Structures are given as structure tokens and as C-alpha cells.
Amino acid sequence: MSEGPEVKIIADKIHNALSGKRTIQGILHSNIDKETKSKIIGSSMEYVKTYGKNIVVKFSSGVYLRNHMMMWGKWRIHDREEYDLGSAKSPPRYAYREKKDKNADEIQIKKNYVTDVRQDTRVRLTLITVDKVLVQFNGPILQFSLDDPAFREPIKSLGPDGLSGNYDKDKVQAILKFKSKNTNMLIANALLDQQIISGIGNKYKSEILFLNKIYPFKKVISMSEYELNKLFVGIPKVLIYGYKTKGRTRPTTGKEKTLRDSPHWVYRRSGKQCWICKAKIVSEKKLTTRITFWCPICQPA
């Protein structure tokens, strides 16, 4: 699933592909009406912005595109020539196989490719310019409008964005206190509430709590002002690091063996040693809305 830093990385790629006043020569989308399509064709990109996990593209003709990729969406950018020749490859379809050896660290993963992206049934939107083709896969939310999505729901009700230049930690804390008042809201669930703070998903939730040594199942009402202030000061640092390192949350050394879980502190590392204290990382699926990973020693109850 794309979270705030990864969404911003994708937005940068979209911006770069449409920069230089490249005009849209073609658009393929099953639900676009003729009037909107005619407005987009011949126009160029005015800007690309992110709001939490939302991407908003404004075209010079005044049309806006809002995209939320949820858990499955992907964007790929191809050269126009390879797209027209049918050699633009889609992202792989993953088929997971059970472990043959009980002692094996990882399950087997088989990758299946569609070698001509034009034949991929997962494609939801295609934007064609003179030299670039932008393809969106599996994105369940692709909305065109003539009014700015930033001023209507759901973006209107989003909490402060940890990657935004005007991030306001005091506003986050005020919203959190209001929403958690007289409730048993857990801090792990609070970080996933996009109306409290936007852009954090399951990965960054677990990583942020680990880095701040906070027990994930602690009730918000039991947290001190110091804990909350430290947490919300630190959140942008983790998100910005993830943005700059293409989704990593943990620095690694050149001598370290690269593994599937090595870019993260606790995320998807259940049963493996904590990088700090060597205790086994644990996970929980029932107490929080999404699976949570944490270290029982570094983040004591």
C-alpha cells in the first residue's frame, strides 16, 4: 500500500513526466465523459500536489484529477515509442507459494508479467503525451472534476500532512485530544486516522511508534504531554526520511546483507531479532484496525 512518502515519490514522477508543457494527446479511461475528455486533450499539467495519500493533478484547461491508490494502485511511466510498439511491460502479478522447507525464511514468490501494457486488464487510466505514457493500474479512485478536490471531501477533512511544509503539530494534538476524549482510542489506531494526521499507513505507524519507544496499544488518554509532543515533532522526520530514501525507514551499512525486511525496524519482521536489543519482534492483528509490529523490550507496556 502506498503511504504518504511513497505517494509523494509517485507524484514527483508524474510531475516530471508531464513537465515541460507536454500536452495530453490521448486519454484512456472507461468512465470519462466526452466533455471532460475533450478538455484534457490538448491541455498540459499545471501542477501535481499530494494531500496525505491523495494525488491531485490540475490540467491547464481547469480539469482536476484526484487519485487515491488505496492498497493496490500503481503508476508506471513508459516511453511513447515502446508503448506504441507493444514492448512496455506491466508491473508483475505476484503469486505466492507456501514454503516447501519448514526452515526456509521466506515463502516462494512467483512473478508473472504482461509484456504489453496495452493488454493488461488492470489498467484504469492512460495519459499519452508526445514522448511519455503514464499508466495507472488498479486505482479504485480516479475522479475528474472542474472544482478543486482540496476544498471538498474527503481531502477537506484530512488532518495535517506530515510531509507538508505547513505541518502543524499543535493542530494534530488538538484534533487527537478531541477525538480521543472519553474513549479508549489506542495510539496505534490514532496514527491511522487520516482526520487526525494524514499520510501515515500501516508501515509508518509501526516504525514511528518503535522509533519513539511507544507501546502501540497505549491509550491516548493515558499519554503525557511530553510523549505526545515528542511523537508529533518526530513524525515528519520519519516520513521525510522515507520520502528521501524511497520508502526505507532504517539506515543500513554497506557491509550488511540486504534482505526483504532490512529497510525497516519492525515492519513485517515478526519473529526476527530487533536490530537494537535482539528481542523477537512481535505482531498483533486483533487489538488494532491493522496488523501492528513492535518490540516488547524497546516498547514496553
C-alpha positions as CSV (number, residue, x, y, z in Angstrom):
1,M,0.0,0.0,0.0
2,S,1.3,3.5,-0.9
3,E,1.7,5.8,2.1
4,G,2.4,9.5,2.2
5,P,6.2,9.3,1.3
6,E,5.6,6.8,-1.5
7,V,2.7,8.8,-2.8
8,K,4.8,11.9,-2.9
9,I,7.5,10.0,-4.8
10,I,4.9,8.9,-7.4
11,A,3.6,12.5,-7.6
12,D,7.1,13.6,-8.4
13,K,7.4,11.1,-11.2
14,I,4.0,12.2,-12.7
15,H,5.2,15.8,-12.5
16,N,8.5,15.1,-14.2
17,A,6.7,13.0,-17.0
18,L,4.2,15.9,-17.7
19,S,6.6,18.8,-17.2
20,G,7.9,21.0,-20.0
21,K,4.4,21.9,-21.1
22,R,3.9,18.4,-22.6
23,T,0.3,18.4,-24.0
24,I,-2.0,15.4,-23.5
25,Q,-2.5,13.8,-26.9
26,G,-4.7,11.0,-25.7
27,I,-6.5,9.7,-22.6
28,L,-8.0,6.2,-22.0
29,H,-10.4,5.8,-19.1
30,S,-13.7,3.8,-19.2
31,N,-15.8,6.3,-17.2
32,I,-14.7,9.7,-18.5
33,D,-17.4,11.7,-20.3
34,K,-16.7,13.3,-23.7
35,E,-16.7,16.9,-22.5
36,T,-14.1,16.2,-19.8
37,K,-12.0,14.2,-22.2
38,S,-12.1,17.0,-24.8
39,K,-11.0,19.5,-22.1
40,I,-8.0,17.3,-21.1
41,I,-6.8,16.5,-24.6
42,G,-4.6,19.4,-25.8
43,S,-4.0,20.7,-22.3
44,S,-0.9,20.4,-20.2
45,M,-0.2,19.9,-16.5
46,E,-0.5,23.0,-14.3
47,Y,0.6,21.2,-11.1
48,V,0.7,18.0,-9.1
49,K,0.1,18.0,-5.4
50,T,-0.3,15.5,-2.7
51,Y,-2.7,15.6,0.3
52,G,-1.9,12.7,2.6
53,K,-2.4,9.6,0.4
54,N,-4.2,11.6,-2.4
55,I,-2.6,12.8,-5.6
56,V,-4.3,15.8,-7.3
57,V,-3.3,16.8,-10.9
58,K,-4.6,20.1,-12.3
59,F,-4.6,20.5,-16.1
60,S,-4.2,23.8,-17.8
61,S,-7.8,23.5,-19.0
62,G,-9.1,23.7,-15.4
63,V,-9.8,20.0,-15.0
64,Y,-8.7,18.2,-11.8
65,L,-7.8,14.6,-11.4
66,R,-7.9,13.1,-7.9
67,N,-6.3,9.7,-7.4
68,H,-6.2,7.5,-4.3
69,M,-4.4,4.2,-4.8
70,M,-5.8,2.5,-1.7
71,M,-3.9,-0.8,-1.2
72,W,-3.5,-1.9,-4.8
73,G,-2.9,1.1,-7.1
74,K,0.3,1.7,-9.1
75,W,1.6,4.1,-11.6
76,R,4.1,3.3,-14.4
77,I,5.7,5.7,-16.9
78,H,6.8,4.5,-20.3
79,D,8.5,6.0,-23.3
80,R,5.9,6.6,-26.0
81,E,7.9,4.6,-28.6
82,E,8.0,1.4,-26.5
83,Y,4.3,1.8,-25.6
84,D,3.3,2.1,-29.3
85,L,5.5,-0.9,-30.2
86,G,3.9,-3.0,-27.6
87,S,7.1,-3.6,-25.6
88,A,6.1,-1.6,-22.5
89,K,6.0,-4.1,-19.7
90,S,3.4,-4.0,-16.8
91,P,4.3,-4.4,-13.2
92,P,4.3,-8.1,-12.2
93,R,1.4,-10.1,-10.9
94,Y,2.6,-11.9,-7.7
95,A,1.7,-15.5,-7.0
96,Y,2.7,-16.6,-3.5
97,R,3.6,-20.2,-2.8
98,E,3.9,-21.9,0.5
99,K,7.3,-22.8,1.9
100,K,8.4,-26.3,0.8
101,D,11.0,-26.3,3.6
102,K,9.7,-25.5,7.1
103,N,13.0,-24.0,7.9
104,A,13.0,-21.6,5.0
105,D,13.0,-17.9,5.8
106,E,10.7,-16.8,3.0
107,I,7.8,-18.2,1.1
108,Q,8.3,-18.6,-2.7
109,I,7.1,-15.7,-4.8
110,K,6.4,-16.2,-8.5
111,K,6.2,-13.1,-10.7
112,N,4.1,-13.1,-13.9
113,Y,4.4,-10.3,-16.4
114,V,2.2,-8.9,-19.1
115,T,4.7,-7.9,-21.7
116,D,2.4,-5.4,-23.5
117,V,0.9,-3.0,-21.0
118,R,-1.9,-2.2,-23.5
119,Q,-3.3,-5.8,-22.9
120,D,-3.2,-5.6,-19.1
121,T,-6.7,-5.7,-17.6
122,R,-5.5,-3.9,-14.5
123,V,-5.1,-0.6,-16.4
124,R,-7.5,2.0,-15.2
125,L,-6.2,5.2,-16.8
126,T,-3.7,6.1,-19.5
127,L,-2.4,9.6,-20.3
128,I,-0.5,9.9,-23.6
129,T,1.9,12.7,-24.5
130,V,4.3,13.1,-27.4
131,D,7.1,11.1,-25.7
132,K,5.7,9.7,-22.4
133,V,2.8,7.4,-21.5
134,L,1.5,7.4,-17.9
135,V,-0.4,4.3,-16.9
136,Q,-2.4,3.8,-13.7
137,F,-3.1,0.2,-12.5
138,N,-5.9,-0.9,-10.1
139,G,-6.5,2.6,-8.7
140,P,-10.0,2.4,-7.3
141,I,-10.4,6.1,-7.0
142,L,-9.9,8.2,-10.2
143,Q,-12.1,11.3,-10.1
144,F,-12.3,14.1,-12.6
145,S,-13.8,17.5,-11.7
146,L,-13.9,21.2,-12.5
147,D,-13.6,22.2,-8.9
148,D,-10.6,21.7,-6.7
149,P,-10.8,18.4,-4.7
150,A,-8.8,20.1,-1.9
151,F,-11.8,22.0,-0.9
152,R,-14.3,19.1,-0.7
153,E,-14.5,15.7,0.9
154,P,-12.5,13.6,1.7
155,I,-9.5,15.9,1.4
156,K,-11.2,18.8,3.1
157,S,-11.4,16.8,6.4
158,L,-7.9,15.4,6.4
159,G,-5.7,16.2,9.3
160,P,-2.3,17.9,8.9
161,D,0.0,16.2,6.4
162,G,3.3,15.2,8.0
163,L,5.1,15.9,4.7
164,S,3.6,19.3,4.2
165,G,5.6,22.5,4.6
166,N,2.9,23.9,6.8
167,Y,2.6,20.8,9.1
168,D,1.2,21.9,12.5
169,K,1.9,19.5,15.3
170,D,-0.2,21.6,17.7
171,K,-3.3,21.2,15.5
172,V,-2.7,17.4,15.3
173,Q,-2.6,17.2,19.1
174,A,-5.7,19.3,19.4
175,I,-7.6,17.1,17.0
176,L,-6.3,13.9,18.7
177,K,-7.4,15.1,22.2
178,F,-10.8,16.0,20.8
179,K,-11.3,12.7,19.1
180,S,-9.9,10.6,21.9
181,K,-11.8,12.3,24.7
182,N,-13.8,9.9,26.8
183,T,-12.7,7.0,24.6
184,N,-10.3,4.1,24.7
185,M,-8.6,5.1,21.5
186,L,-5.2,3.4,21.1
187,I,-2.3,5.4,19.8
188,A,-1.7,2.8,17.0
189,N,-5.2,3.4,15.7
190,A,-4.9,7.2,16.2
191,L,-2.0,7.3,13.8
192,L,-4.0,5.6,11.1
193,D,-6.9,8.1,11.4
194,Q,-6.5,10.4,8.4
195,Q,-8.6,13.1,10.0
196,I,-6.1,13.3,12.9
197,I,-2.9,13.2,10.8
198,S,-2.8,12.3,7.1
199,G,-0.3,10.2,5.2
200,I,0.5,7.6,7.7
201,G,-0.3,4.0,6.9
202,N,0.5,0.6,8.5
203,K,4.2,0.6,7.8
204,Y,5.0,4.1,9.1
205,K,2.6,3.6,12.0
206,S,4.7,0.7,13.4
207,E,8.0,2.4,12.5
208,I,7.1,5.7,14.1
209,L,6.0,4.1,17.4
210,F,9.1,2.0,17.5
211,L,11.4,5.0,17.0
212,N,9.6,6.9,19.7
213,K,9.7,3.8,22.1
214,I,5.9,3.9,22.5
215,Y,3.8,0.8,23.3
216,P,1.3,0.6,20.3
217,F,-1.6,-0.3,22.5
218,K,-1.3,2.5,24.9
219,K,-4.5,4.5,25.3
220,V,-4.2,8.1,24.1
221,I,-5.8,9.5,27.3
222,S,-3.0,7.9,29.4
223,M,-0.2,9.5,27.4
224,S,1.6,12.5,28.8
225,E,2.0,15.9,27.1
226,Y,5.7,15.2,26.8
227,E,5.1,11.9,25.0
228,L,2.6,13.4,22.6
229,N,4.7,16.4,21.8
230,K,7.8,14.3,21.2
231,L,5.8,11.9,19.0
232,F,4.3,14.6,16.8
233,V,7.5,16.5,16.5
234,G,9.2,13.3,15.3
235,I,6.6,12.1,12.8
236,P,7.7,14.4,9.9
237,K,11.3,13.3,10.3
238,V,10.4,9.7,9.8
239,L,8.1,10.5,6.8
240,I,10.7,12.8,5.2
241,Y,13.4,10.1,5.6
242,G,11.1,7.6,3.9
243,Y,10.5,10.0,1.1
244,K,14.2,10.7,0.6
245,T,15.1,7.0,0.7
246,K,12.3,5.6,-1.5
247,G,10.4,4.0,1.4
248,R,13.1,3.0,3.8
249,T,12.8,3.7,7.4
250,R,16.1,2.3,8.7
251,P,19.6,3.2,7.6
252,T,21.8,0.2,6.7
253,T,25.5,-0.2,6.4
254,G,27.4,-1.2,3.3
255,K,28.5,-4.5,4.9
256,E,25.0,-5.5,5.9
257,K,23.4,-8.3,3.8
258,T,20.3,-6.9,2.0
259,L,17.2,-8.8,3.0
260,R,13.5,-8.2,2.3
261,D,13.0,-6.7,5.8
262,S,16.3,-4.9,6.2
263,P,15.0,-1.5,5.3
264,H,12.7,-1.4,8.3
265,W,13.0,-1.5,12.1
266,V,9.9,-3.7,13.0
267,Y,7.6,-3.6,10.0
268,R,7.0,-7.2,8.6
269,R,9.7,-8.5,11.0
270,S,7.6,-10.6,13.3
271,G,9.7,-13.4,14.8
272,K,13.0,-11.8,13.9
273,Q,15.5,-10.1,16.1
274,C,15.2,-6.5,17.0
275,W,18.0,-4.5,15.4
276,I,18.6,-2.7,18.8
277,C,18.0,-5.2,21.6
278,K,17.9,-8.6,19.8
279,A,14.5,-9.5,21.3
280,K,12.0,-11.1,18.9
281,I,9.7,-8.7,17.1
282,V,6.0,-9.5,17.7
283,S,2.8,-8.7,15.8
284,E,-0.8,-8.3,16.7
285,K,-3.9,-8.4,14.4
286,K,-6.8,-8.1,16.8
287,L,-6.3,-5.1,19.1
288,T,-5.8,-2.6,16.2
289,T,-7.5,-2.0,12.9
290,R,-4.5,-3.1,11.0
291,I,-1.7,-5.5,12.0
292,T,0.9,-3.9,14.3
293,F,4.6,-4.8,14.7
294,W,6.6,-3.8,17.7
295,C,9.5,-4.8,20.0
296,P,8.3,-5.8,23.5
297,I,11.6,-4.7,25.1
298,C,12.1,-1.4,23.3
299,Q,8.4,-0.6,23.5
300,P,7.3,-1.9,26.9
301,A,3.7,-1.9,28.0
